[in-house]
Amino acid sequence: MTNPEAVFRMARDQFLAEVEEIVKTDGSYIDAIQTVCERNEIEIESSPFYVTGALKERVTLEARQKFLLKHELCQNDIVELPL
């Protein structure tokens, strides 16, 4: 019998691999996650299960750079404004 945790871990690994492959051409983690969800018929609301660890950090950084998340500026923060 298969360990349920192993099945989920494999699914996360596959999800991450597909996201990383799309990012190589698209460049956006947020768009890549949406594409992987659509391709695999995963509800976007379920994506937090797959977005963990380093992927979560990359998505958070991208969201902050695109001003999609609130970010408290520190005195040493350098902000690049989109042109």
Secondary structure, DSSP 8 states (H G I E B T S, - for coil): ---HHHHHHHHHHHHHHHHHHHHHHH--HHHHHHHHHHHTT--GGGGGGT--HHHHHHHHHHHHHTT-S-----TT-------
